[in-house]
Amino acid sequence: MSLIKLAPSGWEYGPTPNIETNAPILSAHPEISPDWTACNSFPTEIHDELRAAGTIPDWNKGKAEHDIQWVGRLSWSFRAQINLDPKDLGKHQQAELVFDSIDTFATVYLNGQEVLKSDNHFRSWRTFIDISTLKAENELLVVISPPLDVALATAAEHGPFKGGSCNLGDRARIGIRKAQYHARWDWGPELWCMGIDRPVHLHLFTSGISSVNTSARVDAELRTSLAVQVDVEGSGQINVTVTSPDGLVLKDERIQGKAEWDLKAELWWPVNEGKQTLYEVKVELYSSGTVVDTLTRKIGFRRAELVQTPLKGQEGTSFFFRINNRPVFIGGSNWIPIDMVLSTGTEAKYRRWLQIMVDGGQNMIRVWGGGVYEPSFFYEMCDEMGLLVWQDFMFACGVYPVFPEFLASVEAEARDNVARLRHHPSLVLLCGNNEDYQQIMQWDMKQGGDPLPARVIYEKMLPDIISELVDPKIPYWPGSPYGGKGWDTADPTVGDVHQWDVWSGKEHGYHDWDRLGGRFVSEFGLPGLPDRRTVDYWLDGDTTQAHPQSKLMQQHNKAGSFERRFAGLMNENFRMTGDLTEYLFRNQLMQAEGVGGAYRTWRREWKGEEKEYCGGVLVWQINDCWPVTSWALVDSFYRPKPAYFAVTAALAPVSLGVLRIVEKNRENDRPRQYYEYGAFQSTRATAQVWASNGGPETTAVFTLKALDLMTGWGTTIVTRQVTLGGNKSTEIWTGELPPPPADKVFDTSAPTGTLILHATLEVGDQKVRYDDWPQPLKFLDLPDPGVKVEVGEGCVVVSCKKPAKALWLDVMGENDHVVWGDNSIDLYPGEEYKVAVKGLKGKQVTYASLGWEAPRVVGK
């Protein structure tokens, strides 16, 4: 087979000529040339091309998003020349043109003849070409229609469509098979992208491999076998070679279409559970003794189960993943598309994002249903890194239609992607949709007929396709969240939940995670501002907008009611400020305290066999697709927020947690949620301390100290040896907090109200630490902590004279290649803490902490 991958160079774009609806827009925008313009890159997208040419402003800055909406209302064309060797044309009998993706509504012409029409962004498109029509020089032309126009026309015919929120763009999006987030979401702009966002190939062949299914099976006794099925276009002899990671050839055989072998293969494990052992399978097609086609892929042997069984001591059923017969607590993130413009998503960018997750101790990524099925190399990287994948089908926050053309398109899309992804060991769950069940009750859509006709997709079509195409079976779940009775998807005792009762919903305080949660929390989160450099990027030099409530700050925050919700969370817990530096620090700390506390609290509920009260936590979200204030742990420039480090600490192999319970003065005092967490007018306080251990049973030395922030009085409450259970949490201490002596009490109405608790575990040569500060932090008059920072080779060593809250280490100038091993650190006097760092290269280190938010330069 001759495979021609269309080169990045030689492509051109331009407005489609002779389109009536183009004329008025083009007349209003004379900056658009009617002629062909060379593409800056390929794969390609029209907004990206126009930005690169300087024709439109960068939508990532200022309010430019609103100034470029006209681009998405034009029809655009792309063309390229395909040069072929006449010898190749002479020795092959067939030709196939393959688009890995087209966004979205396109008519494709080859040498002036229409060869393909596309109407689904989520699948590949293939068409056979009469090889006699090909020449040495061939013109490929792709004409793309405006997707919003198609969506509006579809809604006029089959709608109107219902969606779960007014903040997620035009609901007409629901009727077309295109990345839904392009219509706008509550973390991203409106950008109706159009283009060829993945590679294009031309195959010339007489005989070729049309499909390969590799089924890596692991039975209940963990015995391994491999089944291979190969389909061929034309004729020939098939040879399959299986090679181990160390180069040992396990099988090298000719087969007649399919074969199965027992193999003594090493198992593939998720990250932190074992090795990611991958075997190479090479399929070769021979004709007359010559190899005419080859397909090579990596596979892994693993057994994946979604366990839902009754629990001891609590109502309901579990929801957790068992890999190779071992229960695995899930700590991970939701994933949104890598950029608004998908064609810019290089392999290097994807790898950097996934490495950020692995470095943060995470073991699962949920590919959210409002984006896209990611490129194949994404899943290959997850296989290599040991990141488990929860894969949504592409439905999000909508009542999707079921007219025949729509169902046919969805079926083709599902078959294409299930067949493409089924061999990846990282793929452990296929999920029907995002929040389509939830919205029925949430937005009171129950009245009038079947409120969710697309259940025929989620409960019939998709599981049938998976059953037909996938062996061994990958667990399937109809939607996320899903469970409970009727349309109730918020039942914490069954299925998975999206726990939004802190940010939105019932708007609890972020200290209330122990009252919330569920068997598996597949979404939750709190927004936080990004790095100050990222804010300055979107401000684009406009210093008049550099305050928390400016118009440009709002432009780059798409969350509904964010001003009111931020005001509640911030004012309840932090001192008010209009200074952007102070506000940004405190806002990021709010996100970190809330998100990190949730992971610690819910990981506590992983209590061992038949007590898997919480089987996993996936924060919304790990990444951003443009510069914005959002729920992301890491902003669009790969700059981690404090919340990233809080999650990393909570997901460490061994972590500590503390719950402080403050006693009220009087029985008729207000309940907890109105009590400001008992930081004043309290007679006494107790604490519960637990440890979460992801490894085998081990012993450790536990120490709990207390220090009064205001008077400096301190004491050691307890030191003792403890046993940490394997792969579960262990309660290690409960007791009353000692008040300082009378002459060391800062506030007699709350004797323990300014106590900091410092918990440590010494596990072998490792020291695990966690500080619990009195809440709310706004009541604390924080003295200068007297931080000392010593910069060494590949590390900095930090210490303090008085407790420091959320010590943030940074550098002067750009920080793009500086990677901190830890940050946003609670420092306790009398201890040194070493922080690994890469990429300093002589940059000046700065530090800041709560109450002292203005960065200070080390040595000055």
N, C-alpha and C positions, 0 to 999 in steps of 0.2 A: 504493500500500500504506500502511496505517496501522500503525505500529509502536508498541506500548505497552511500554515498559521499566518493569517494576514498581518503584515508587519505594522508596527506603530507609526511608521512614516508613510507618507503618500495619501493619507486621508484628507478630505476637504469637507467643509460644511457651508451651508448657506440657507437663506429663507427659500422655502419651496415656491417656485414661480407659478403664476397662473392660478393662485388660490384666492378666491374672492374674499374670504375672511381675513386674509393677510394684509390686504391693501390699506385699510384705514390705519392699522397699527404701524405699518411700515412708513406711511406718510407722516405719522406723528413722531417717528424715530429715524430721521435721515442719517443717523450715525451707523445704521445697519447697511452694509454694502449689499447690493443685489447680486454681486458676483460670488464665485466660489472663493473661500478663504482656507488656507492651509490649517489643519488641526494642530493644536499644540501638543496633544497627547492622544494615545489610543490604548485601551478602550477610552470612550469619550462621552461627554454629556454637554449639552448646549450652553447651560449657564456657566460651566467651567471654562468652556472655550471663549465665551464672550468676556468673562472676567480676565482670562489670561491675555486677551487682545487689548484690554483696557477699554472695551466698549461699554461695559456696565461696571458699577462699583461692587466691592466685595460685600456680600450680604452678611458677613460675619462682623462687620463694623457698623457702628451708629444705627441709623434707621434704614439702611440701604435695602433691607428686605422689602420694604413697602414701595421702593422706587423701581423695582425690577419685575413686578408681577406680570407685566405685559409680555415678557419673554415666553412664559408658559402658555400664552394664548395664540402663539404663532405655530404654523406648520414649518418644520425644519427638515432639511435633507442632508445626508452624509453620503459621500461617494469615495471609492478607492479603485485603483487598477490592480487586477490580478494578472501577473505575468506567469505564463506556463511554458515549460519546455515541451516543444512538439514531440520529443521522444516519449515523454510521460503520457501524453495524450494517445500516442500510437500503441502503447503496450498495456493500456487499461481499458476496461469495458464499461465501468460505472463511475459516477461522480456523485458526491453528496456534499451539500453545503450545510454547515452546522453553526448556529449562533448559540453560544452558551447562555446568553440572555439578551433580550431587547426590551428597552423601556420606552413605550409599551406598545402603542398602536401603530404598526408599521406595515408598509407595503414594500416588498423587496423586488428589485429588478436586476436581472443579469443580462447584459448586452441588449437592453431595451425590452426584454420579455419579463412579465411578472412571474415570479417563481414562488413567492411566499407572502402570506399575510399573518401577522402576529397580533394577538390581543390579550396576552397574559405575560406579565413581567416575571413571574415566578418559575418559569420553566425554560428548558432549552427548546430550540426550534431547529428541525432538520427537514431537508427536502432533497429528493433525488433530482439530479440535473441530467438532461440528455447530453451525454458526453460529446455527441457530434456537433453541439452548438458552441462548444468551447473552442477558443482560439489561443494564439500565443499571447495576445493582449485582450483582456476582458474588463468591462466596466461593471462594478457592483454599485448599485444605487439603493439607498434606504431612505424612504420618505416617511416621516413620523408626524402623526396628527396630534393636536393638542389634547392631552389626557383629560383636562377638566371639561373641555367641550364634549368629549365622548361620555364622560361621567354624567354630565347634566342631561344629555340626550337619553342616556340609559335610565336615569331617574325619572325623566318625563314619561317614558314608556312603561317602566316597571315599578316605579316608586309611588309616593316619596318613601325614602328609606329612613328608618329610625336608628339613632345612635345614642350611646350612653351619656354623652356629655356635649355641651355646647362649646367646649373649649378645644375640640379636636378637629377643627377644620370643617369644610363643607361635607355634609353627610352623603352627598352624591358619591363620595369615594367608595362607599360600601358596595356599589353596584359594579365596580370594575376590579380586575385582578392586577392591581398595582400596589407597590409599597405604600401602605396606608399613612405612614408618618409624613409623606410628602405633602399631605393636605394640611398639615400643621398638627402639632401635639403639644402637650403642656410642658414640654422641654425643648421644642424645636420650632423653627420658622416654617412658613408656607413656601414651598419651592416645588412647583410641578415640573419635576425633572423629565428630560427626554434625551435618549441617546442609546448607544450601543455600549453597555456598561460592563460587558465581559468579552473574552476573546471570540474571534470568528475563525472557522477552519473550513478548508475545502479538502475533501478526501477523494483521491483518485484510486480505483482498485478494480480488480477482477473478482477476487475473493477477499473477504475481510471478517474480522471479529465484530459482531454486532452487539453482543452483551455477554457479561460474565457475572455469575453469582457465586460468591465464595461464602459458604456457611461454616463458620468456626464454632463447633458445638462443644459444650461442656455439660456433662450430665450431673445428676445430684451427687455422685461420688467423685466429681471433679475429674473424670476421665475425658480425654479430648479426642475429637475426630474432626475431619475436614471433608466437606462435600463441595464439589465444584461442578457447575453446569455452564457450558459454553455454547452460545448460539452463533452461527456463522452465516454470513451472506455469501452465497456462492458455494464453493466446495474446497476441500483440503483436509489435511491431517492435523490434529490438535495435540500439542505437547504441553504438559503442565509440570513446572518445577517449583518445589517448595524448599525454601532455604531458611535456616535458623539465623538468629542475629549474629552468631559467630562464624557464619559462612558455611556451615555444614549442610549439605544437600540431603534433605529428608525424603523427597520424592522427585523422580524425574521420569515421567511416564507418558506414553501416548494413550489418549482416551478417546472413546467414541461418544462425544457430546457431554457425558457426565461421568463422575466417579466419586467414590467415597473411601477414605482411608482412616484407620485408627492411628493416632499420633501421640507420642508421649511428649506433648508440648508443655513448655512453661506457661503459667497463667499470666495474663495481663491484669495489672492492679491499678486502681486510682492512685493519684499522687498521695504520698505520705502513708500508703498502705502496703506498698511493695514496688516491684519493678514494672516498668511499662515495656514488657517483652513483645516485640513485633516481628512477625515472620513475613518473608517476601514470597509472594505467589507470582510467578511469571507464566503467562499463557502465550504460546507461539502457534501461529497457523502456518503450516508448510504446504507448498504446492510444487510438485516436481522436485522435491528435495531442497527447496529454497524457502527461507522464512519470508512470508509476504505480509505478515501483520503480527504485532506484539502488544500485549497489555500487561503491565506490571503494577501491583499494588501491595500495600502492607496490611496485614491482618493481625488481630490479637484474639487470644482465647480467654474468654471470661464468661461467667454465668451471672446474669443480672435479673433480680427479682424486685418487684414492688410488693412489700409485705403489708397486708391489712388484716390484722387479726385482733381478737379481743385482748384487753389489757387487764392487768391486776391492779386493783385499787382505784381505778377511775373508769368512768363510763366511756363508751365508744370503742373505736378500733384504732390501731396504729396506722401510720403511713410513713414507711421508711424503706430505704434501699438496702438490699442484701447483695453483696458482690462476692462471688466465689464462696458462698455460704457464710460470709462474715458480715454482720450488720455494720453499716457505715453511717456515722452522723454526717450530714451534709451541711457544709458552711460555704456559701457561694454568693453569686450575684446574678441579677438579670442583666441581659446584654441588649442594647439597642444598636441600630446600624452604626457603622464606624464613622460615617460622614453623611451629610445631606446629599453629597454627590458620590454615589457608590463607585464610580469608575476611578476615583482617587485612592481607593483602598488597596494599597500594595501589600504584598506578603510581609514585608518588613514591618509595616504598621500593625497588621494583625498580630504578628509574633510579639511585638512590643506590648500590646494590650494583654495578651494571654499570659505573658511572662509576669506582668504586674500582678495578675490574679494569683499565679502560683507563688510568687514571692510573698504575697499577702496571706498565705496559708489556706487559700480557698481551693475547693475540690469539685465544684460544679458551676457550670454556666448555663443559664436558661436563655435560649434564643427566642426572644419575644415575638408574638404573633402579629405585631404591627409593622415589622420590618421586612426582612427577606430571608429565604433559606440561603445560608452563607455559601461562599465558594468552597469547592472541595478541599482546598488547601487549609481552610479553617479547621475542618474536622480532622484532617491529617495531623495538624499541630496539636489538637486536643488529644489525639491518640498518643502522640509522642510525649506530651507533658503530663498525661494522666488526669486531665480535666474531664469529668463526667459531663455529658451534654443532655439537658432537658430541651427538646426541640418542639416548639409550638408549630402547628400548621398556621398559615398566614391569614388569620381572622382576628380582629381586635375591636372590641367595644362597638359592636354593631349588630343589628338584626339583619343578617345577610339573606338575600333572596334565593329562590330555588327555581327560577324559570329555566327551561331546558338548556339553553345555550350556556347559562352560568354554571349549571351542574356539570355539563360536559367539559367545560374549561377546567373546573376544579378537579374533576376526576383525572384528566390528563396531567395536570400539575402535580397531584398527589402521587400518581404512578411514577412520574419522572423523578421526583425527589426521593421517594421511598427506595426506588431501585438504585439511585445514585448513592444514598447514604447508609444503606442497611448493613454494610460490611464493617462499619467503624465500631471498634470495641468501646469507644467513649460514649456512644449513643445508647443511653439507658432508659429514655422515656420519650415517647411521641405523644403529644397533647393536642387535642382538637382545636382549641381556640383560647384567646385571652379575654376573660370577663364578659363573654357573650351571655352566659347563664346568669351571672351576677346582676347584670344591668336590668333584668326583667323585674326583679323585686326592688332594686335600688332606685329605679326611675319609674316604678309603678306602671309597667307596660303589660300587666296581666290581662287587661280587659280586651274582649273582642277576638274570638277565634284563637288559633295557635299563636302565642306570642313569640315563638322562636321556631319558625319553620325549618331553619337550617339544622335542626336536630337530626334531620335525615342525613346530613353530611357527617356530623360529629358522632352519631350513634349507629349509623349503618354503613355509609360509604367508606369512611376512613378506616374503621376497624376491619371491614371486609378486604380492603386493599392490602392492609398490613398482614392479615391472615394469609392472603394469597401469595404475597411477594417475600415475606420475611421468615426465615428459619435459620437459627433459633429465634423464637418470638422476642420482640422488643416490647416491654410493657407499654400499654396504651391507656390514656386517661382522657375522658371526653372534653374536659375544659379546665381552665384554671381561673378562679377557684371553682371547685366542684365538690359536692357532698351535702349532706343534710336532707331534710324533707322538703318536697316540692321544689320551689325556686330558691330556698334558703341555702346560700352558699357560704354563710358566715358561721356555721356550726363548728365550734372549735374542737369537737370530739370526733370528727370523721372527715376524711378527705384532706384537701389542702385549703388554706385560707389566704386571702389578701388582707393583711391586718393594717388598715388605714385609720384606726380610731385614735391615733395620736395626731397626725397631721390634719386629717379631715375627719369624716365620720363623726364620732361623738366628741372629738377633740379633747381627749385625755391629755394630761401632762406626760412628759416623756419618762417620768419615774414610775409609771404605772404598768410597765411591761409584764410584771408578775401577775397582773390581773387580766392580761390579754393573751395573745398567742394562739396556738392551735397545734394540731397533730403534725402539720408541716406548713411553715409560713413561707409561701412561695413569692410573696411581695410584702414589703413594708418599707418605710424609709422616712427620712426628714431631709428637706432641701438645705443647702448651704452655699454661700458664695464661693466662687473659685479663687484661685491665687490672685493677688493684687495685680500681677503682671497681665493676667488674662482680662481682668476688669479694665485695665488701662488700654489693652488692645481694642476692646469694643468702644471705649470712650474716644479713641483715635485722636488724642490730643486736646479734647474739649474739657478743660479743667473746670469749667462752670458746672459740668454734670457730675463731678466727682463728689457726690454725697449720697447717702443711702436711699433717698426718696426722689432722685432725679428722674427725668423722663427716659433717658437712655438706660438707666439701671432697670427701669420697668420694662423697656423694650427687650431687654435680655433676661427677662424672667417671665415665662409663659404660664406659670402655675396659677390656677384659679384661686382667687381670694388670698393671694400670697401676702399682701400687705397686712390684712387683718390677722391672718394665722401667724405670721412672723411676729406681729406685735404681741400677741398673747404669749407665745413661747418665750420670746426674748424678754418681755417686761416682767414675766413671772419669775425669771431665773437670773437675769443680768441687769446691771445698771444701764439706764437709758443713755444714749449718746448720739450725737449727730455727726461725729467725726468718722470718716469712712474707714480709717485705719483701725480705730477701736471697734467700730461696728462689725467690720469684716472679721476681726479676730474672734469676737464674742459670738457672732453668728456661726462661724465654723466650729467653735467649741460646742455650741448648742447641738449642732448636727453630730459631732463626735460623741458627746456624752449620751445623746439619745440612741444613736445607732449601735455604738459599742455596748451600751447597757443592755440593749435588746439581745444581742448575740450571747452575752454572758448569762442573761436570765433564762433564755430559752435553751441554751446548751445544758443548763442545769437540769432540765427536764428529760435529758437522755440518761436514764437511771438504770439501764441494764435490761436483761432478758425479761420480756413481758411487761416492762415498765418504760417502753419507748414513748413517753408522753409527748415528746416533740422530736421528730425524726430529722428535722433540717430547717435551715433558715437561708433564704435568698433575699438579699437586700435589693431594693430598687434604688439605684442601679449602679453598675461599675463605671460606665463611660458616658461621654457626651459626644454629640455629633456636630456641635458648633459652640462658640463661647457663650456661656449662659450660667445663670444661677439655677441649679437644678438639684436633684436628689443624688447625682453622681458622686462616687467616692473620689474620682480622679477626673480632672477637667479635660477639655478637648486638646490641650497642649501636653497631655500626659503628666500634669502636675498634681500630685496627690494632695488631697485635703487632710486635715487632722482626722476625719472620720475613717479614712483608709487605714491609718495606723491604729486607731481604736479597734477596728475589726480584726486587723492582723494580730493584735495582742489577745483578743478574745478567742481567736481560733488557733492559738499556739498549741503545740502538742499537749502541754500542761498549762492550764490557766486558772486564775483565782477569781472569785466573785464575792462581794459583800452586800448584804441587804441590811440597812440600818432601819430599825423600827423605833420611832419616837413615841413615847407615852404622852398622852395629853393631860393637861392639868385637871380638867373636869369632865365628867361623863357626858355632859350635855354640849361639849365642844363640837364644832362642825366636823363632818366626816373627812376622811383623809384627802379626798380630791380638792377640798376647799381649804385645807389647813396649812397650806404653804409648807407641807412636808415636815411640820413639827420643829422647825428650826428656832422657834421662840415659844415662850410660855409652855415649856415642857418640864416635867419633873424628873424623867429618867429616859434612858434609851438602851435598847438591846441590839445585838447584831447577830446575823447568821453568816457564816463563812463556809464556802464550798470550793471544791476544786474539780475541774473537768480534765480527764485524762484520756487522750486518744490512743495510748499505747497499752501494753500489758500491765498487770498489777505491779505496783512498786511501792517502796516506802520513801518517806520524805520527812524533813524536820520543818514543822510549822511554827511560825512566830507571828504574834499580833502585838503591835505597839500602838500607843495613843500619844498624840502631841497636841497641846492646845496652841492653836495658831496665834492667838493674841498674847498669851502670857509666857509661852515657852515651856510650860510645865509638861513633862512627859513621863510615861511609864511603860513597862512591858507587861502586857496583860496575860500572855500565855506563851510558853514555848514547850513543844512536845513532839514526839515522833508520831506520825500518822501513816496509815496504809491507804493508798489510793487504788480504788478498784480499777480493773482493766476495761477500757472502752466504755466508760460511763462517768457520771459525776459522783462525788462522794461528799457528804456533809461532814465537815471536820471541826466545827466549833459553833456553839451557840451560847451566848451569855450576856450579862449586863455590862454596859460600859462604865468604867469607874469615873466618877466626877473628880475634878481636881480638888485639892485641899481648899478650904474656905478662902484662904488668902491668895489663891491662884485662880479663882473663878472670875471669868471676865464678865459674865452676865448671870446674875443670880436667878433670873426667871427661866433660864435654860442652861444649867450648869455644864451640860455636855455639848452645847450648841456650837462650840467652836473647836471641837475635837476632830483632828484628822486621824484616821485609822490607817496604819501601815502594815499590810499583811505580806508575809514572804513564805515561800516554800523552797527549801534546799533539796533538790532531787539530783543525787550524785554531785557532779560538779556544776550543775545548772541552778541558777537562782531565779525563781519566778516571783514577781512582785506585783502588788496592786494597792493603790491608795484610794480610800473612800473619804471624800470630802463632805463636810456638812452642807446641806442644801436649804434654801436656794443660795447660790453663790453671790447674789446681789447684796446679801446682808453682811458680807465679809469686807472689812477694811484691810486690804492686803498690804502688809509692809513690803519694802524692797527685799526680795528674797536673797540678794547678794549672790547671784549666780556666778560661778566660775567656769569658764570654758577653755580647755586646753586642746589645741589642734595638734594631732599627731599624724603619723603615716597611715592613711586609710581609716582613720577614726578620729573622733573627738571624745574627750572625757569631760563630763559635766558634774558639778556638785553645787551645793547651795548652803547658805547659812541659816535661812529660814525656808519653810516649804514654798515651793514654786508650783503653780498650777498651769499645766499645759505649756511647758517650755517648748517654744518653736524655734528650731534651728534653720537657718537659711544662709544665703550668700548675697553679697552686693552684686547688682547687675543681673544678667540673665542666669537662669538656673537650669536650662534645658537638659544638661548632661550630668547634673549633680543628683545622685541617688542616695538617700538616707536610709539606713537600716531600721531606724525608729525615729519617731518625732512626736510632737505634742505630748511631752513626757511630764508626768507628775513626779517632782523631785522631793526627796525627804532628806532633811539635814543629817550629816554624819555619814553619808554614803556617796561613793563615786559610781557613776554609771557610764559605761563605754558604749558609744554609738558608732557603728560602722558607717563609712561614707565613701562613695566613689565619685570621681570626677571633679574634685576640688581644684586641682591644678593651680594652686596659689591664690584662689579667690578668697576674699575677705569674708569670714564667717560672721553672721549676725545672730542675735537671739532676742526673744521677747517672751513674755508670760502674761497671764491674766492680771489686770491691774497695772501692767507695765508693758502695754502693747506696742509702743513705739520701738522699732528695732534698734538694738544697740550693737555696735561693731566690736568684736573681740579685740582687746588690746587698746581700746580707746576709751 
